[in-house]
Amino acid sequence: MTAKMMQTRRRVQTSLKKLLEKSPVVGGIVGLADGTIAVPRTENHIWVRIEGARYSIYNNRVAHLAGVPVLVGYEDYNPDFLQVLAYDYHAAPTALFPPEVPPHAWTHLFYGGQDPVFIYLRAFLPLCPGITGDFEVTVWPGMYPTEEDGWIWIESTPVDLSSYIPGVIGFRYVLIYLDADGVVLVAQSSIEPEVGLEDIPGLPENCFAICAVRLYKYQSYISDTATDSDLIDLRFPQSVSGGHTHIYPEINLALGELTDVELTLLADQDVIRYDVATNLWKNTDIAEVIAESTVGADHIHGTFETYGDGTKRDFILPNLYNPLSTEIFINGLRQRFLIEWDELNEDTVRFAVAPEQADLVTINFIIELSDVIF
């Protein structure tokens, strides 16, 4: 610290000491005129303006909000420690003050935090189901992808389930879901003496499940508490019904006009391969290609799973792969290409940091094939 800086600090300290000699508590305003609050390179200190001068004051009590009036001074049980004591409610009696809690996001981090926050699915509000009446479930607003119109905004939608209450002794589940166009619909199961998860109505194809609600004869209301709930949130995890398929574009080639192509009884699912011996492209049944291939499967996706040992950084795949079409996960957490992992050679990946012992390493990749399937 330079002599000039030390002189300035002493002058500031002396000025503040004189103010506190008049009163053990003085009022100030959080932040500088430009909105700066945190003091650089000084942990837990904020700028407070007191009678036109700025002071670096320790703060572990109030939120970092520029322009808020605060009280600065000493406590009886910490008589030598100058700090921000509280908000100055008298200075702005009609203002809306935030809670007296300092910035503490780091305490809620999953790794390293002393008080990690575990988020329940119902706390995630987009398209969240909530009870808004005795037999009314409201779907919160949120974005939803549709086949016809792309992404659309789903408005808050109430669903009255009173007409689905069984008229005879028994139970049923109703399923609230979005169809492919984003319309909120309801499906119901049959009435049974008892119902379980297996009785929830099946989700129609290309639809998105919101929740299942249990209803029964003489029910007074839909219960939704931490210990007793008739509502089951189904938003996650789920996938589009029907699985996935590989769709190949239709290719029309005038193969007969090419001089380096020799075709015999061309059939669906034939593979066109280059024959080095004759310098010609020839067709072969896909079953023969699979039998010859080291892949040993008729599906072009490959998944490789193994466990880390805390020291091994290189993982050898059973097939060649393309890093640009490869996804790698450690315990379900996606690893970024060129950051957490890189390509070592045509069948080996290298991690920047070796996965820990018993970490599940999952590598999803597309096997590189030189053949073209028609």
C-alpha positions in Angstrom: 0.0 0.0 0.0 1.4 3.4 -1.0 1.9 6.2 1.5 -0.8 8.2 -0.2 -3.3 5.3 0.1 -2.4 4.9 3.8 -2.9 8.6 4.4 -6.3 8.5 2.7 -7.4 5.5 4.8 -6.4 7.2 8.1 -8.3 10.3 7.1 -11.4 8.3 6.3 -11.1 6.3 9.6 -10.7 9.5 11.5 -13.8 11.1 9.9 -15.9 8.0 10.7 -14.6 7.9 14.3 -15.7 11.4 14.9 -19.2 10.6 13.6 -19.4 7.6 15.9 -18.2 9.6 18.9 -21.5 11.6 18.6 -23.6 8.4 18.4 -22.7 4.7 18.5 -24.9 4.2 15.4 -24.9 6.3 12.2 -27.1 6.0 9.1 -25.8 5.4 5.6 -26.7 4.3 2.1 -25.5 1.1 0.6 -23.4 1.4 -2.6 -21.6 4.1 -4.4 -23.3 6.6 -6.7 -22.6 4.3 -9.7 -24.2 1.3 -8.0 -21.0 -0.4 -7.0 -21.5 -2.3 -3.7 -18.8 -4.9 -3.1 -15.3 -3.5 -2.0 -12.6 -5.1 -4.3 -10.2 -7.5 -2.6 -11.9 -7.1 0.7 -14.1 -10.1 1.7 -17.5 -9.3 3.2 -17.1 -5.5 2.9 -19.5 -3.2 1.1 -19.4 0.5 0.3 -21.6 2.6 2.5 -22.1 6.4 1.9 -22.3 8.3 5.2 -22.8 12.1 5.0 -21.3 12.3 1.5 -18.2 10.2 2.1 -17.8 6.5 1.2 -16.6 3.9 3.7 -15.7 0.2 3.5 -17.8 -1.5 6.1 -18.0 -5.2 7.1 -21.4 -6.6 6.3 -22.8 -10.0 7.1 -26.4 -9.0 7.8 -28.2 -7.2 4.9 -28.7 -7.8 1.2 -26.5 -6.2 -1.4 -29.0 -3.7 -2.7 -27.8 -0.3 -3.8 -29.6 2.7 -2.3 -30.9 0.9 0.7 -30.5 2.9 4.0 -28.6 1.0 6.8 -27.3 1.5 10.3 -23.5 1.3 10.9 -21.9 1.0 14.3 -20.9 -1.2 17.2 -22.7 -3.9 19.2 -22.5 -4.1 23.0 -21.1 -7.6 22.7 -18.7 -6.6 19.8 -17.7 -3.1 21.0 -14.5 -2.9 18.9 -15.9 -4.3 15.6 -17.4 -1.8 13.2 -20.1 -3.3 10.9 -23.5 -2.9 9.2 -26.0 -3.6 12.0 -29.4 -3.5 10.2 -31.6 -1.7 7.8 -32.5 1.8 8.7 -36.3 1.4 8.7 -36.9 4.9 10.1 -35.1 6.5 7.2 -37.6 5.0 4.7 -40.7 3.9 6.6 -42.7 3.2 3.5 -40.0 1.3 1.5 -40.1 -2.4 0.9 -37.0 -3.8 2.5 -35.6 -7.2 1.5 -35.0 -9.8 4.3 -32.0 -9.2 6.5 -29.9 -11.9 4.8 -26.5 -11.3 3.2 -25.5 -12.9 -0.1 -25.0 -16.6 0.7 -25.6 -18.5 -2.6 -22.4 -20.5 -2.1 -23.8 -22.1 1.0 -26.5 -23.8 -1.1 -24.1 -25.3 -3.7 -24.4 -29.0 -4.1 -20.6 -29.4 -4.1 -18.9 -27.5 -1.3 -22.0 -25.8 0.2 -22.9 -26.2 3.8 -26.6 -26.1 3.2 -27.3 -27.6 -0.3 -30.8 -27.0 -1.7 -32.5 -30.1 -3.1 -35.2 -28.9 -5.6 -38.3 -31.0 -5.7 -40.1 -31.5 -9.1 -43.2 -29.5 -7.8 -40.9 -26.5 -7.2 -40.2 -26.4 -11.0 -43.1 -24.2 -12.1 -43.3 -24.5 -15.9 -46.4 -26.6 -16.7 -46.5 -27.5 -13.0 -49.9 -28.9 -11.7 -51.4 -27.3 -8.6 -54.6 -27.7 -6.6 -56.7 -24.5 -7.0 -60.0 -25.8 -5.8 -61.6 -28.8 -4.2 -61.6 -30.7 -7.5 -59.7 -28.2 -9.7 -56.2 -28.7 -10.9 -54.5 -25.8 -12.7 -51.6 -26.3 -15.1 -49.1 -23.4 -14.7 -48.1 -21.6 -17.9 -45.0 -22.7 -19.8 -43.4 -23.3 -23.2 -44.3 -26.4 -25.2 -43.0 -27.8 -28.6 -45.7 -28.8 -31.2 -45.3 -30.4 -34.6 -47.4 -27.9 -36.4 -46.6 -24.6 -34.8 -43.2 -25.1 -33.2 -42.8 -23.7 -29.7 -46.0 -22.2 -28.3 -46.9 -20.7 -24.9 -49.4 -22.6 -22.8 -51.5 -20.3 -20.7 -52.4 -21.1 -17.1 -55.2 -23.7 -17.6 -57.7 -24.8 -14.9 -59.1 -28.4 -15.2 -62.3 -29.3 -13.3 -62.2 -33.0 -12.3 -65.5 -33.1 -10.4 -67.3 -34.9 -13.2 -64.7 -37.7 -13.1 -65.4 -38.7 -9.4 -66.6 -42.3 -9.3 -70.4 -42.7 -8.9 -70.0 -46.0 -7.1 -67.7 -47.2 -4.3 -64.2 -47.4 -5.7 -61.1 -45.5 -7.1 -59.9 -44.3 -10.4 -56.9 -42.3 -11.8 -57.3 -39.5 -14.3 -54.4 -38.4 -16.4 -54.0 -34.7 -17.3 -51.8 -34.3 -20.4 -51.0 -32.0 -23.4 -51.7 -33.4 -26.9 -49.4 -32.7 -29.9 -51.0 -29.3 -30.4 -50.6 -28.2 -26.8 -54.3 -28.7 -25.8 -54.9 -29.8 -22.1 -56.9 -33.0 -22.1 -58.0 -35.6 -19.5 -58.0 -39.5 -19.7 -59.6 -41.7 -17.1 -59.1 -45.2 -15.9 -61.8 -47.7 -15.0 -63.2 -47.8 -11.4 -61.4 -50.4 -9.2 -61.6 -51.4 -5.5 -58.0 -50.2 -5.2 -55.7 -48.5 -7.6 -51.9 -48.4 -8.0 -49.5 -46.7 -10.4 -50.2 -49.4 -13.0 -53.8 -48.1 -13.2 -52.7 -44.6 -14.4 -54.1 -44.3 -18.0 -51.5 -44.7 -20.7 -50.2 -41.6 -22.4 -51.3 -41.2 -26.1 -48.6 -41.1 -28.7 -46.8 -37.8 -29.2 -48.3 -36.3 -26.0 -46.8 -34.9 -22.8 -48.0 -36.0 -19.3 -48.7 -33.4 -16.7 -50.0 -35.4 -13.7 -52.2 -38.2 -12.5 -54.9 -37.6 -9.9 -56.6 -40.2 -7.7 -60.3 -39.8 -7.3 -62.8 -41.9 -5.3 -66.4 -42.0 -4.1 -67.3 -39.6 -1.3 -64.1 -37.7 -1.7 -64.3 -34.2 -0.2 -61.4 -32.6 -2.0 -58.1 -33.5 -3.8 -55.5 -33.9 -1.0 -52.0 -32.5 -1.8 -49.7 -32.4 1.2 -46.2 -33.7 1.9 -47.5 -36.8 3.7 -50.8 -37.4 1.8 -51.3 -36.5 -1.8 -53.8 -37.6 -4.5 -51.7 -35.9 -7.2 -48.6 -37.4 -8.9 -46.4 -35.1 -10.9 -45.5 -36.9 -14.2 -43.6 -34.2 -16.0 -40.1 -35.7 -15.5 -38.7 -38.0 -16.6 -40.6 -38.9 -19.7 -40.0 -39.3 -23.4 -42.2 -39.0 -26.5 -44.3 -42.2 -27.0 -43.2 -44.6 -29.6 -39.4 -44.5 -29.1 -37.2 -43.3 -32.0 -36.7 -44.4 -35.6 -34.0 -43.7 -38.1 -35.3 -41.9 -41.1 -33.2 -42.0 -44.3 -33.8 -39.4 -47.0 -35.0 -40.8 -50.3 -32.2 -40.8 -52.8 -32.8 -41.1 -56.5 -29.6 -42.0 -58.4 -29.2 -43.0 -62.1 -26.7 -45.7 -61.1 -27.0 -47.5 -64.4 -25.3 -44.5 -66.1 -22.2 -44.7 -64.0 -19.2 -46.5 -65.4 -17.8 -47.6 -62.0 -21.1 -49.3 -60.7 -22.1 -52.9 -61.2 -25.5 -53.8 -59.8 -27.2 -57.2 -59.7 -30.8 -57.7 -58.5 -30.8 -54.5 -56.4 -33.1 -54.9 -53.4 -34.3 -52.9 -50.5 -31.7 -52.5 -47.7 -28.9 -53.4 -50.0 -25.5 -51.9 -49.2 -23.4 -50.3 -52.0 -19.7 -51.1 -51.3 -16.5 -50.4 -53.2 -14.7 -53.6 -54.5 -11.0 -52.9 -54.6 -10.3 -56.0 -56.8 -12.5 -54.8 -59.6 -12.6 -51.0 -58.9 -16.3 -51.1 -59.0 -19.2 -50.2 -56.6 -21.3 -53.3 -56.0 -24.5 -54.1 -54.1 -24.5 -56.6 -51.2 -27.3 -57.7 -48.9 -27.1 -55.9 -45.5 -27.1 -59.3 -43.7 -23.8 -60.1 -45.3 -22.3 -56.8 -44.3 -23.4 -57.3 -40.7 -22.0 -60.7 -40.6 -18.6 -59.4 -41.9 -18.6 -56.3 -39.7 -16.7 -56.1 -36.4 -19.6 -54.2 -35.0 -21.7 -57.3 -34.8 -25.1 -55.5 -34.7 -27.6 -54.0 -37.0 -27.9 -50.7 -35.2 -25.6 -47.8 -35.8 -25.7 -46.5 -32.2 -23.1 -47.6 -29.8 -23.0 -47.2 -26.0 -19.9 -47.9 -24.0 -20.0 -47.9 -20.1 -17.2 -48.4 -17.6 -16.2 -47.2 -14.2 -13.3 -44.9 -13.4 -10.5 -45.7 -11.0 -9.3 -42.3 -10.0 -6.1 -42.5 -12.2 -7.1 -43.7 -15.6 -7.7 -40.8 -18.1 -7.8 -42.7 -21.4 -10.8 -44.9 -22.4 -10.7 -47.2 -25.4 -14.0 -47.7 -27.3 -14.8 -51.0 -29.0 -15.3 -49.2 -32.3 -14.1 -46.1 -34.2 -16.1 -43.0 -33.4 -16.6 -39.4 -34.4 -16.1 -36.9 -31.6 -18.6 -34.4 -33.0 -21.4 -37.0 -32.8 -20.4 -38.4 -29.4 -21.8 -37.6 -25.9 -20.0 -38.5 -22.7 -21.5 -38.6 -19.2 -20.0 -39.1 -15.8 -22.7 -40.2 -13.3 -25.3 -38.7 -15.6 -23.5 -35.3 -16.0 -22.7 -34.4 -19.6 -19.0 -33.7 -20.2 -18.0 -31.0 -22.7 -15.9 -31.8 -25.7 -12.5 -30.1 -25.7 -13.1 -29.0 -22.1 -13.7 -32.1 -19.9 -12.6 -34.6 -22.6 -10.8 -34.7 -26.0 -10.1 -37.1 -28.8 -6.9 -39.0 -28.4 -7.1 -41.1 -31.5 -9.7 -42.9 -33.7 -10.9 -45.2 -30.9 -9.8 -43.5 -27.7 -11.0 -40.6 -25.6 -9.0 -38.7 -23.0 -10.4 -36.9 -19.9 -8.9 -33.7 -18.6 -9.3 -35.2 -15.1 -9.5 -38.9 -14.4 -12.9 -40.0 -13.3 -13.0 -41.0 -9.6 -13.1 -44.6 -8.5 -16.6 -46.1 -9.1 -17.7 -43.1 -11.3 -20.0 -44.4 -14.0 -18.6 -43.3 -17.4 -21.1 -43.5 -20.3 -20.0 -42.9 -23.9 -22.8 -42.7 -26.5 -21.4 -42.6 -30.0 -22.2 -43.4 -33.7 -20.0 -46.1 -35.1 -18.2 -44.9 -38.2 -19.1 -46.9 -41.3 -17.6 -46.4 -44.7 -20.5 -48.1 -46.4 -23.6 -46.3 -47.6 -27.0 -47.9 -46.9 -29.9 -47.3 -49.3 
